[in-house]
Amino acid sequence: MESLWPWLVVAGVGAIHGLNPAAGWMWAAAWGVRSKDRRQALRALMPIAVGHAASVALVAAAVAFGMSMDRLAMQVAAGSLVVVFAVLHFSGRTPKAVRVPAGHAGLALWSFMMATAHGAGLMLVPALIPLCMGGTAAQEAGASGSLMLALAAVGVHTAAMLAVTGLVASGVCRGLKLILSNS
């Protein structure tokens, strides 16, 4: 039972993420409401999953390999991105493609940025450490075994998040449909 707890934590944190509007259920519901098709809301889940899983996988790989991120390099990179965004935004020359509704690639990029910004992978670290560095068979297998466990944890986390995100987005679409049909 002791080795099951980290997996339950990983799934539980994923489910909690699914309840958070920043996890993407608002965008998925908006796609469904806009198209008047609840299935469109469920189609939006794949790009949300890809972006979220990519962000979490970066942190999981860092934990599995025992890497630490250079604080100064991260601050310079983040600051540079903010400056580039500010210059583009305030110059009045925002490309037309940026102003149109996002497609699947835009939704995946948004999901990656949101998951990275709010530290989705970082909150998994306490559960990943016992999985990847504990007294398991992965410890004997070396870094590659730890990496596989970390990626499995990313899969469990993302699946739990998507299940809850899909339920909430579908519920919102169904609820709005009922409200609009009764008006």
N, C-alpha and C positions, 0 to 999 in steps of 0.2 A: 504494500500500500504506500510505503514511503516513496517509491519511485514514480507513483502515479500522480502525486501532488503537483510536481512542476508542470505536468501536462494539463492538469485541470486548471492551474493558474493561467497557463498560456491560452487555453480555450476561453476561460472566463474573462480575461482581459480583452480578447478578441470580441466577445459578445458585448462587453461594455462599450468598446469602440463602435460597434454597430449601432448603438443607441445615440451616439454623439452625432449631431447634425454635420459636423465637420468631416465625418467619415464618408459622407457622400449620399446619404439617403435623401437629402433635400434635392440634390441635383438629379438623382435617379427619379424621384417623384415628379420633379418639374418636367423631365423629359416625357414621362408617362402622361401627365396632365396636358402638356402642350400638344402632344400627338393624339390625345384622347384614346390612348391604347396602353393599358397597364403592362402589356408585354414589353413595350419600349422601356419602361422603368426597369424591368428585369434585364434587358439587354445592356443597360448602362452599368450593370454590376461588374462585367468583365474588365473594362478599362479601369474602374475603381480598384478592383482587386490587383491588377497588374501594377499600378502605381504604388499602392499600399505595400504590396509584397516586396517590391523592389527597395523601398525605403527601409522596411524592417529587415530585409535580407542583408543590407549593408551593415547594420548594427550586429546582426547575428554572426556574420562572417568576422567582424572585428572581435567579437567575444570568443568565437571558436579559435581564432588564430592568436588571441591574446594581444591584439594590436591596440594601441592608443592613438587617438587623433591629436595632431599637433594643433594646439589652441590658436597660435598666431596665424597659421596657414588657413584655418577655418574662418577666422575673423576677417582676414584679408579677402578671401574668396566671397564671403557673405557681403562684406562691404562693397566689393567691386560690383556684385550683382545688383545691389541697391542703387548704386550710382548709375549703372547702365539703365536700369528701369526708370529712375527719376529723370535722366536726360531724355530718354525716349518719350516718356509721358508728358513732361513739361515743355518739350520742344514743339508740340503741336503736330508733329509728323508721325503720329502713331499709325503703323501700317493698317490698312483696311482689314486685313485678315485677323488682326487682333480684336477688332470690334465686332466681328460676326460671332454668332453662337458657336461654342466649341463642339468639335466632333469627338470621336472616340479617342484620338491621340491627345487632344487638348484636355479631355477629362482624365486620362491616365497621367498626364503631366501635372495637372492640378492635384490629383490624388497623391502623387509622389511628393509634391512640395508641401502639402498640408500634413501628411504623415511625418515627413522629416521635420517640419517646423514645430509640431506639437510633441515630438519625441516618441512616436509610436514604438520604435524599436528599443528605445532606452528603458521603457517601463517593463520590457520583457527580460532585461538583464538579470534581475534576481532569480527568475525561473530558468534562464539559459545557463547560468553558471553551474548549478547542480547537474543539469543534463549534460553539459559539454565538458566540464572539468571534474565532475564527481567520480566516485569509485565505481564506474560502470565499465562495460566492455569497450566503450568508445575511448576511454582513457588509454587502454592498452593499444588501441588501433592508431593512436596518434591524432594529429590535427585533422586528417581526412575524415576519421570517424566522428570527431566532434563537429566538423562542418556538416556532415550528413544529418546528425541529430539537430543541429541548429536550423538547417533548412527544413527538416520535418516539423520543427516547432513553428517556423514561419508558415508552413502550410496549414497546420492546425489552427493557428491564430487567425490567419486570413479566412479560412473556411468558416470559423465561428463568427467573425465579423461580417462576412457576406451573408450568412444565413439571417442574422438579425437585421442587417441593412436592407435586405430584400423583403423581409416581413414588414418592416416599418414603411418602406417606400410603397409596397403593394397596398398596405393598409391606408396610407395617405391618399393614394389614387382612388381606391374604392370609396373612402369616406368623402372625398371631394365630389366624386361622381354622384353619390347619394344626395349630398347637400345641393348640388347644382340641379339634379333632376327634380327635387322637391320644391325648388324655388319657382 
